[in-house]
Amino acid sequence: MKRVIVNVLLLVIFLILLYGCKNETKPSVEESIPYTKLSESDILNNYNEDVKKSFRTLIATNKCLTCTFVGAILNGKDLKGKTLISSNLTSANLASSNLEEADLYLADLSETNLHQANLKGANLSRADLSEANINQANLERANLSGADLSNVNLSKASLFLTNLEKANLYKANLSEANLSGADLIRTNLYLANLEKAILMRANLEKAHLEGTNLSAANLYKANLEEANLSAADLSGAYLEGADLSGAYLSRANLSKANLVSANLSGAYLSGTNLREANLREADLSGAYLKNIINLESAIKCKTIFPWGEENQDCNTK
């Protein structure tokens, strides 16, 4: 009898541990944000008649082409899938709003507040986002091709697999942003800040990165073929396996950069600083190395130069 009671108690304890302590699946960040539905109460009295009309059209049809929402307060609103092609949202407050898969093609979002907004999968092709605040926003898989993102704040934003082909990111702040797998072909990143940004396997072919800050950035296996990196700061950058073939690196700072197995064949490195750079198994065949700085302090092991292979640092850890 005692054995039966003990067995029952053990079974009860087992069931409590199995079901009573089971953790529920945590919702995603976007799902946990309490977005509110757009309604008539969002139409403020101080809005002009055009803005009021635009609000009513969007509420009734979920779309509003060439409409005006200048200075509108839309923070925290659920605008998922809305069509706002060619609409004017200048200086609007869209902080923490849900614009997932929204169509904002050719829209004017200049000086707009998009702090922590969800723009996952949104179409922002050729949109004007100049001087907008987009920091900590989710732009994963969004289409920003040809968009004007000059002087925008995209620090700590998620741009995973985002299309930024031919976009203008002049002087944009992308510090600590995640651009892994992003398409940045022919993108203008002149004087942009990409310090500590993650650009793993990003495609930066023929991108304009003159004077860009890429210090401590992660460019693992990134494609920088024929990119313009003149006077760029790549100090401490992680470039293992990166393709820099034919890249223009005149006066660039590559001090302490990790260039293990990087392809620098045919690259232009005149006046480039390679102080303590790791060039193990790097390919610099056909590279232009006139006036190169601190090459003697770089780590060389199975490193291919125009004059042959160097291995003097193979025992260096």
C-alpha positions, 0 to 999 in steps of 0.5 A, a space after each residue: 500500500 505504501 509503495 502505491 501511495 509513493 508511486 502516485 505521489 511521484 506521478 503527481 510531482 512529474 505531471 506538475 513539473 511537466 505541465 505546471 512549469 512549462 514556459 509559453 512561447 514568447 511573442 516577437 517584439 512586434 507582437 508584444 507592442 500594443 499597436 492601436 487601430 486607426 480611427 476617427 478619434 485620431 483626426 485632430 481638430 487642428 489638422 487642415 482639411 486635406 489631412 482630415 480627408 486623407 485620414 478618412 480615406 485611409 480608414 475607409 479603404 486602407 489606401 491613400 495615394 498622393 495623400 497628405 499627412 504632414 505633421 500627423 501624429 501616428 505613433 503606435 498605430 497599426 498601419 500594416 499593409 496600408 498603401 500610401 504610394 506617393 503620399 506626403 508624411 513629412 515631419 509625421 510622428 510614426 514612432 513605434 508604429 506598425 508599417 510592416 509590408 506597407 507600400 510607401 513607394 515614392 512617399 515623402 518621409 523626410 524629417 519623419 520620426 520612425 524611432 522603433 517603427 516596424 517596417 519589416 518587408 515595407 516597400 520604400 523604394 525611391 522614398 524620401 527619408 532624408 533627415 528622418 529618425 529611424 534608429 532601432 527600427 526594424 527594416 528587415 527585408 524592406 525595399 529601399 532601393 533608390 531611396 534618399 536616406 541622407 543624414 538619417 539616424 539608423 543607429 542600431 536598426 535592423 536591416 537584415 537582407 534589406 534592399 538598399 541598391 543605389 540608395 543615398 546614405 550620405 552622412 547617414 548614421 548606421 552605427 551598430 546597425 545590422 546589415 547582414 546580407 543586405 544589398 548595397 550595390 552602388 549605394 552611396 555611403 559617402 561619409 556615413 558612420 558604420 562604426 561597429 555595424 554588422 555587414 556579414 555577407 553584405 553586397 557592397 559591390 561598387 559602393 561609394 564608401 569614401 571617408 566612411 567610418 567602418 571601424 570595428 565593423 564586421 564585414 565577414 565575407 562581404 563583397 566589396 569588389 570595386 568599391 570606393 574605400 578611399 580615406 575610409 576608416 577600417 581600423 579594427 574591422 573584421 574582413 576575413 574572407 571579404 572580396 576587395 578585388 579591384 577595390 580603391 583603398 587609397 589612404 584608407 586606414 586598415 590598421 589592426 584589421 583582420 584580413 585573413 583570406 581576404 581577396 585584395 587582388 588588383 586593389 589600389 592601396 596607395 598610401 593605405 595604412 596596414 599597421 598590424 593588419 592580419 594578412 594571413 592567406 590574403 591575396 594581394 596579387 596584382 595590387 598597387 602598393 606604392 607608398 603603402 604605410 606600415 606594411 612591415 608590421 602587418 602579419 604575413 603568412 601564406 600572403 600573396 604579393 605581386 612579388 611572391 608569397 611571404 611567410 615570415 609570421 607563420 609562427 606568430 599567434 
